[in-house]
């Protein structure tokens, strides 16, 4: 039995009644029928193979004492398997095999997350277990609670545990989180003592906080409805005003300015209405986009929350995948970097320059998901606690985004605007050149105090070569291009005076 992170000795002893000439010992590992040399020991020295360099050793006086056991250092789950010690000389040979099992346990850390419903939400977390552990929450009276437990395995095959449970006043007293290794029947646990008075007070505070949050959300929804009504009124006013402006008529005798007032939507003016409608829709989109963009916040990337093969610029606003020239490009992994800023309330907006990249991913994730990210455990993001827009091989996901982008005046998506509205529990993605909202996601299942963090994933580069960059734009550099598309209007007030002039040709 080997323990994760510790050294273990695989036994092998030679016993012979006569001297052995040209003796050699070969240690091999056998895994699912595959045999690999890991250490060769002879009369003129020993040599581990490249993969096990610095991790294996045999006693230097092995042939004199007959002890040629192998010391395997810092064992990990991947070391589990059968090991063969094969000894041979000119006229003799023998072998023995040892089955190595690996067990890993770790310290359990306890957290108080805060009021939840009619009780207090607790959590325990731990990393470094093997094989997959089991988790139990037990009260002082030996009553088992029903936790919400997430167990994830990283690239080193080690398991991480995050378990949550809500304790009510009926369950006051000592509460214990136990994590058990089923292979060696070893457990680690942590215990907290909760008094009834504390749980009653927290439940009361939580009810008051929920009432405040409910009122705040109700006010936000009312404000949103008011904004929608104002926008509709602005559109109607625009149509009416456009119908009362002079327009040009060509009747074969030259152009004349006709002062007759027209209604943009009156019968017989269908062509005029169709020509006007795109302008009105564009204005509506522009107004909504400007409202979102008015909540622009600065975002920087967190060096401590990124994959090792990602390079972040000195201003922490640009990320690029730079794999080592000596290592193959990662397969089936998602190297991401998380933003330093987290948001738990209000509304915030930021922009990401993705350029012509065919593979990227961006969005937000919860503080819990951010906390479980460990080095090289990047094979996949969990389904819960992540909201995103993705591009893979030039195609967008969700799939309906492809059609929206193609219909947006055929303008490619090179800069993405993200509008996180926590008052309405929505995350919206914009094509900032056209002011089109290409994806609107409802954020559900999170508590009001939970922080959401932006994250980015650039495309993978070739070994030794960098990928395309992803840049967090401040927004100022993009104002000019966006304003150009909006026909030169650069302030919200300008949009209210916008009117479409129509030229009719009569034949």
LINNOR-V654452 format. One record per pair of residues at least 12 apart in sequence whose C-alpha atoms are under 8 Angstrom apart, sorted by the first residue. I is the first residue (numbers start at 1). GAP is how many residues later the second one is. Records with the same first field share a line. If there is no record, write none. Layout:
I=GAP / GAP
//
This chain:
1=99 / 100 / 101 / 102
2=73 / 98 / 99 / 100 / 101
3=72 / 73 / 99 / 100 / 101
4=70 / 71 / 72 / 73 / 98 / 99 / 100 / 101 / 124 / 126
5=68 / 69 / 70 / 71
6=67 / 68 / 69
7=64 / 65 / 66 / 67 / 68
8=63 / 64 / 65 / 67
9=60 / 61 / 62 / 63
10=59 / 60 / 61 / 62 / 73 / 88
11=57 / 58 / 59 / 87
12=55 / 56 / 57 / 58 / 73 / 84
13=53 / 54 / 55 / 56
14=49 / 52 / 53 / 54
15=51
20=69 / 70
21=68 / 69
22=20 / 21 / 67 / 68
23=19 / 20 / 64 / 65 / 66 / 67
24=16 / 17 / 18 / 19 / 63 / 64 / 65
25=15 / 16 / 17 / 43 / 60 / 61 / 62 / 63
26=12 / 13 / 14 / 15 / 58 / 59 / 60 / 61
27=12 / 13 / 43 / 56 / 57 / 58 / 59
28=55 / 56 / 57 / 58
29=52 / 53 / 54 / 55
30=51 / 52 / 53 / 54
31=50 / 51
37=12
38=13 / 14
39=13 / 17 / 18
41=17
43=20
46=12
55=16 / 17 / 18 / 19
56=14 / 15 / 16 / 17
57=13 / 14 / 15
58=12 / 13
75=27
76=26 / 80
77=25 / 26 / 53 / 79 / 80 / 81
78=78 / 79
79=21 / 23
80=19 / 20 / 21 / 22
81=18 / 19 / 20
82=15 / 16 / 17 / 18
83=14 / 15 / 16 / 17
84=12 / 13 / 14
85=12
102=28 / 29
103=26 / 27 / 28 / 78 / 80 / 81
104=24 / 25 / 26 / 27 / 54 / 77
105=23 / 24 / 25 / 76 / 81 / 82 / 83
106=20 / 21 / 22 / 23 / 82
107=19 / 20 / 81 / 82
108=16 / 17 / 18 / 71 / 80 / 81 / 82
109=15 / 16 / 17 / 81
110=12 / 13 / 14 / 15 / 80
111=12 / 13
115=87 / 88 / 90 / 91
116=50 / 87 / 90
117=86 / 89 / 90
118=50 / 85 / 86 / 88
119=47 / 48 / 49 / 50 / 80 / 81 / 83 / 84
120=46 / 47 / 48 / 79 / 82 / 83
121=43 / 44 / 45 / 46
122=42 / 43 / 44 / 45
123=39 / 40 / 41 / 42
124=37 / 38 / 39 / 40 / 53
125=35 / 36 / 37 / 38
126=34 / 35 / 36
127=31 / 32 / 33 / 34
128=30 / 31 / 32
129=29 / 30 / 31 / 52
130=27 / 28 / 29 / 51
131=27 / 28 / 50 / 51 / 52
132=19 / 27 / 49 / 50
133=26 / 46 / 47 / 48 / 49
134=45 / 46 / 47 / 48
135=14 / 28 / 42 / 43 / 44 / 45
136=41 / 42 / 43
137=28 / 38 / 39 / 40 / 41
138=37 / 38 / 39 / 40
139=32 / 33 / 34 / 35 / 36 / 37
140=33 / 34 / 35 / 36
145=20
146=19
147=16 / 17 / 18 / 19
148=15 / 16 / 17
149=12 / 13 / 14 / 15
150=12 / 13
153=224
154=220 / 222 / 223 / 224
155=221 / 222 / 223 / 224
160=212
168=31
169=26 / 27 / 30 / 31
170=26
172=21 / 22 / 23 / 24 / 27
173=20 / 21 / 22 / 23
174=17 / 18 / 19 / 20
175=16 / 17 / 18 / 19
176=13 / 14 / 15 / 16
177=12 / 13 / 14
178=12
213=235
216=207
217=206 / 207
220=203 / 204
221=202 / 203
231=53
234=262
235=45 / 49
238=42 / 258 / 260 / 261
239=24 / 25 / 26 / 37 / 41
240=23 / 24
241=258
242=22 / 257 / 258 / 259
243=18 / 19 / 20 / 21
244=16 / 17 / 18 / 19
245=14 / 16 / 256
246=12 / 13 / 14 / 15
247=12 / 254 / 255 / 256 / 257
248=254 / 255 / 256
249=254 / 255 / 256 / 257
250=254 / 255 / 256
251=254 / 255 / 256
252=255
264=12
272=230
275=227
276=224
279=221
283=212
285=150 / 151
286=149 / 200
287=205 / 208
289=141 / 146 / 147
290=202
292=56 / 57 / 127
293=56 / 57 / 126
294=55
295=52 / 53 / 54
296=52 / 53 / 54 / 179
297=51 / 52 / 53
298=52 / 176
299=18 / 40 / 41 / 42 / 51 / 173
300=15 / 16 / 17 / 39 / 40 / 41 / 172
301=15 / 16 / 17 / 36 / 37 / 38 / 39
302=14 / 35 / 36 / 37 / 38
303=13 / 34
305=32 / 33 / 34 / 65 / 68
306=29 / 30 / 31 / 32 / 69
307=28 / 29 / 30 / 68 / 69 / 71
308=67 / 68
309=12 / 13 / 14 / 15 / 26
310=12 / 13 / 25 / 26 / 27
317=154 / 155 / 156
318=151 / 152 / 153 / 154
319=18 / 139 / 150 / 151 / 152
320=138 / 146 / 147 / 148 / 149 / 150
321=137 / 138 / 139 / 140 / 145 / 146 / 147 / 148
322=139 / 141 / 142 / 143 / 144 / 145
323=138 / 139 / 140 / 141 / 142 / 143
324=139 / 140
325=138 / 139 / 140
326=137 / 138
327=136
328=135
329=131 / 132 / 133 / 134
330=130
332=47
333=45 / 46 / 47
334=44 / 45 / 46 / 47 / 123
335=43 / 122 / 123
336=42 / 119 / 120 / 121 / 122
337=118 / 119 / 120
338=32 / 115 / 116 / 117 / 118
339=114 / 115 / 116
340=113
341=112 / 113
342=25 / 109 / 110 / 111 / 112
343=108 / 109 / 110
344=78 / 104 / 105 / 106 / 107 / 108
345=77 / 78 / 103 / 104
346=75 / 76 / 77
347=72 / 73 / 74 / 75 / 76
348=71 / 72 / 73
349=68 / 69 / 70 / 71
350=67 / 68 / 69 / 122 / 123 / 124 / 125
351=64 / 65 / 66 / 67 / 121 / 122 / 123 / 124
352=63 / 64 / 65 / 66 / 118 / 119 / 120 / 121
353=61 / 62 / 63 / 117 / 118 / 119 / 120
354=59 / 60 / 61 / 62 / 115 / 116 / 117
355=58 / 59 / 60 / 115
356=58
357=37 / 102 / 111
358=33 / 34 / 35 / 36 / 37 / 101
359=31 / 32 / 33 / 34 / 35 / 99 / 100 / 101
360=30 / 31 / 32 / 96 / 97 / 98 / 99
361=27 / 28 / 29 / 30 / 95 / 96 / 97
362=26 / 27 / 28 / 92 / 93 / 94 / 95
363=23 / 24 / 25 / 26 / 55 / 91 / 92 / 93
364=22 / 23 / 24 / 88 / 89 / 90 / 91
365=20 / 21 / 22 / 87 / 88 / 89 / 90
366=19 / 20 / 84 / 85 / 86 / 87
367=83 / 84 / 85 / 86
368=17
369=13 / 16 / 17
370=83
385=61
387=40 / 54 / 56
389=40
401=37 / 38
404=34
405=33
408=26 / 28
409=25
411=22 / 23
413=18
414=17
415=16 / 17 / 18
416=13 / 14 / 15 / 16
417=12 / 13 / 14 / 15
418=12
425=17 / 18 / 19
426=14 / 15 / 16 / 17
427=13 / 14 / 15 / 16
428=12 / 13
432=50
433=48 / 49 / 52
434=48 / 51
456=14
458=12
//
